[in-house]
Amino acid sequence: MGNSFANSFIEKQKELGMRSRLADMKQAKRQRDFTLAMNMSQTRDRVYWMVAFYTTMFTVGVTRAFIRKSIEPLPLKYM
């Protein structure tokens, strides 16, 4: 009788240990996922900002060139 009680106690301890490890693994996965999502969003924001910045710089440069007449558009018959 005492032996079965000890076995059930040991089994419960093993089960609790596995649950604890599983909870730790889930928490670590959540942390990795959060970090990955943050890195992806920061990279996306940087790319968006750079595209907007260089598009603005290109537009300003082309506009200045047309205002100064340093770039002449092709005549319509060549297009």
Secondary structure, DSSP 4 states (H G I P E B T S, - for coil): -HHHHHHHHHHHHHHHHHHHHHHHHHHHHHHHHHHHHHHHHHHHHHHHHHHHHHHHHHHHHHHHHHHHTSSPPPPGGG-
